[in-house]
Amino acid sequence: MKYLRQFFIIMLISLLGEALKWLIPLPIPASIYGLVLMLLALCTGVITVDKVEEASTFLIEIMPVMFIPASVGLLDSWGALKDIILPIGAIIVITTIVVMGLTGKITQGIIRMEKRKKNE
């Protein structure tokens, strides 16, 4: 029963994200609205981590399975993609490197700020 309650909370947040997508005419996916709502709920204490921890861990563990339909769709579209595979590959490699670099720099900055606060 605990898992059903936790899954229901996650699905309710996702539903609220879908509702926001419908209400706010911005080109932002509903899943992003849902993630922001979950972050706000966790940060404000409206939802505590223990109320969603086991269900979210399960969903993260099965996440690779969720990529199978997208992969099959790419294979099905190979005819349209084969002409532009090099530009797409370059974009993927470049953006991956940029995201990894920025994430590292931001993480280093946060660690430095926390060390400064600790030393004061």
C-alpha positions as CSV (number, residue, x, y, z in Angstrom):
1,M,0.0,0.0,0.0
2,K,2.9,2.3,0.8
3,Y,4.2,2.0,-2.8
4,L,0.8,2.8,-4.3
5,R,0.6,5.9,-2.1
6,Q,4.0,7.0,-3.2
7,F,3.4,6.3,-6.8
8,F,0.1,8.2,-6.5
9,I,1.9,11.3,-5.2
10,I,4.3,11.2,-8.0
11,M,1.5,10.8,-10.6
12,L,-0.5,13.6,-9.0
13,I,2.5,15.9,-9.3
14,S,2.8,14.8,-13.0
15,L,-0.9,15.5,-13.5
16,L,-0.4,19.0,-12.0
17,G,2.5,19.5,-14.5
18,E,0.1,18.5,-17.3
19,A,-2.4,21.0,-16.1
20,L,0.1,23.8,-15.9
21,K,1.2,22.9,-19.5
22,W,-2.4,23.3,-20.5
23,L,-2.9,26.6,-18.6
24,I,0.4,28.3,-19.4
25,P,1.0,28.6,-23.2
26,L,4.8,28.3,-23.1
27,P,6.9,25.9,-25.1
28,I,7.9,24.0,-22.0
29,P,7.2,20.2,-21.6
30,A,4.7,19.2,-19.0
31,S,7.3,16.9,-17.4
32,I,9.5,20.0,-16.7
33,Y,6.6,21.6,-14.9
34,G,6.1,18.4,-12.9
35,L,9.8,18.3,-12.0
36,V,9.7,21.9,-10.8
37,L,6.6,21.3,-8.8
38,M,8.2,18.2,-7.2
39,L,11.3,20.2,-6.4
40,L,9.3,23.0,-4.9
41,A,7.2,20.6,-2.8
42,L,10.3,18.8,-1.5
43,C,12.2,22.1,-0.8
44,T,9.2,23.6,1.1
45,G,8.4,20.5,3.0
46,V,5.0,20.0,1.5
47,I,6.2,16.5,0.5
48,T,9.0,14.8,2.5
49,V,11.5,12.5,0.8
50,D,10.3,9.5,2.7
51,K,6.8,9.9,1.2
52,V,8.1,9.2,-2.3
53,E,11.6,7.6,-1.8
54,E,10.9,3.9,-2.6
55,A,8.6,4.6,-5.6
56,S,11.0,7.1,-7.1
57,T,14.0,4.7,-6.6
58,F,12.0,2.0,-8.4
59,L,11.2,4.4,-11.3
60,I,14.8,5.4,-11.6
61,E,15.9,1.8,-11.7
62,I,13.6,1.0,-14.6
63,M,14.4,4.2,-16.5
64,P,16.5,2.4,-19.1
65,V,13.4,0.4,-20.1
66,M,11.6,3.7,-20.9
67,F,14.1,4.5,-23.6
68,I,13.3,1.4,-25.7
69,P,10.3,2.9,-27.5
70,A,12.4,6.0,-28.4
71,S,15.2,3.8,-29.6
72,V,12.9,1.8,-31.8
73,G,11.4,5.0,-33.2
74,L,14.9,6.2,-34.1
75,L,15.6,2.9,-35.8
76,D,12.3,3.1,-37.7
77,S,13.3,6.6,-38.9
78,W,16.8,5.6,-40.0
79,G,16.0,6.5,-43.6
80,A,15.3,10.1,-42.8
81,L,18.2,10.3,-40.3
82,K,21.0,8.8,-42.3
83,D,21.6,12.0,-44.3
84,I,22.0,14.2,-41.2
85,I,23.7,11.7,-38.8
86,L,27.0,13.5,-38.8
87,P,25.6,16.9,-37.8
88,I,23.4,15.3,-35.2
89,G,26.3,13.3,-33.8
90,A,28.5,16.5,-33.7
91,I,25.7,18.4,-31.8
92,I,25.3,15.5,-29.4
93,V,29.0,15.3,-28.6
94,I,29.5,19.1,-28.3
95,T,26.4,19.7,-26.1
96,T,27.4,16.7,-23.9
97,I,30.9,18.2,-23.4
98,V,29.5,21.7,-22.7
99,V,26.9,20.4,-20.2
100,M,29.5,18.3,-18.4
101,G,31.9,21.2,-18.2
102,L,29.2,23.7,-17.0
103,T,28.0,21.2,-14.4
104,G,31.5,20.7,-13.1
105,K,32.2,24.4,-12.9
106,I,28.9,25.1,-11.1
107,T,29.5,22.2,-8.7
108,Q,33.0,23.5,-8.0
109,G,31.5,27.0,-7.3
110,I,28.9,25.6,-4.9
111,I,31.6,23.6,-3.1
112,R,33.8,26.7,-2.8
113,M,30.9,28.8,-1.5
114,E,30.1,26.1,1.2
115,K,33.7,26.0,2.2
116,R,33.8,29.8,2.6
117,K,30.7,29.7,4.7
118,K,32.1,26.9,6.9
119,N,35.4,28.9,7.4
120,E,33.6,32.1,8.4
